[in-house]
Amino acid sequence: MAKKSEMPACASCDVLERVGATMAARSMASRENVALLMVSGGSDSVALSYLAADMVAAGDLGAVAMLHVNHKLRGAASDADAVFVGELAQRLGIPLFVCEVDIASMVRSSGGNMEAIARAERYRAAREALESTCFHMGFSLEAGRIFTAHTADDRVENFYMRSIVGTGPGGFRSMEHSAMIEGCRVCRPLLEVGRDDLRAFIEARDGAARDEAGALWREDATNADTDRFRAFVRHEIVPLAKQRNPRLLETLTRTMNLIADEDDMLNAQARDLVVEHVCPLGASPVEGFLVAGALAEAPAPLVRRAIGRVLSLALGRDARIERASIEACLEGLGCSGYVANIQGDLAVSYNKQGLRIEPMHAFRARRKKA
């Protein structure tokens, strides 16, 4: 287990109140909602489990269930994680779903990115578990929530990672407090709380679950491998920043929240532009969109966000929109005869009707017919 937190004992006393305040301020959940907790066995998700159980007991949350996804990546350690989460769920009296997915095998067969595949499989399993939970507990799916255990530390790490590799509009908000994924509302109630406070909260808890070695949570050894980008930022960059500003988490959280407020405002304006200037080319978003040339008259930052939103609709919500794709669309707006091929094999072309963003096969068929 990690060394005992150096935070003062009283630091954990207000964790429940702070998390409750975040949930209330962001309208995440109430006694009318049921939450599915994503629990890996690490300290963050263990703290989330105890906090959610306390909220149900206090009548602040309707009900909870837990999901543990075993990615089969660390052999016996992964299996021990699952055993520990089972003990935690039994101790708290919370229904538990366990899902095993051989991620390494999926990566070998598909050649895809391991983290992206693991994330997609987790949320696919989460949706199925949430649907089952809502059905058996008598909640509508709309009242269901998926809770993840991302903390202020995770958010700060994302901030520095994006600072290093670059990011697009709104990227420096780092993480949203809630978002729609797989058609479900995913909430991150711990984003205003640091990992040290959460660990102090666990350590101060009487009768907490322990693994076979007596640890209060499970440690993933890969988190210490600084060859991995996040681990490098966590162990090399953030500690240096904290030497200059010991209140780094609080400071950057406040900064990222300010960025998020402005990002939300600009996104709302961009959505209005999409409604005003963009029409679908068919019944399904994958058939493409027609963007009126008048969109180019709006301020460039809003046009960029509007185009990004259109590409997200065309490529799917989880697609990572490339900067080059947005720039190609911006270049084509108002440029008669313009044609480009962008990510996802989408064709971007401009004529007197406007900018067409459509699958390349549809573009070719239309040109051949003409």
Buried (B, 14 or more C-beta within 10 A) or exposed (E): BEEEBEBEEEBBEBBBEBBBEBBEEBEBBBEEBBBBBBBBBBBBBBBBBBBBBBBBEEEBBBBBBBBBBBBBBBEEBBEBBBBBBBBBBEBBEBBBBBBEBBBBEBBEEEEEEEEEBBEBBBBBBBBBBBBBBBEEBEBEBEBBBBBBBBBBBBBBBBBBBBEEEEBBBBBBBBBBBBEEBBEBBBBBBBBBBBBBBBBBBBBBBEEBBBBEEEBBBBBBEEEEEEEEEBBBBBEEBBEEBEEEEEEBBEEBBEBBBEBBEEBEEBBEBBEEBBEEBBEBBEEEBBEBBBBBBEBBEBEEEBBBBBBBBBBBBBBEEEBEBBEEBBBBBBEBBBBEEBBBEBBBEBBBBBEEEBBBBBBBEBBEEEEEEE
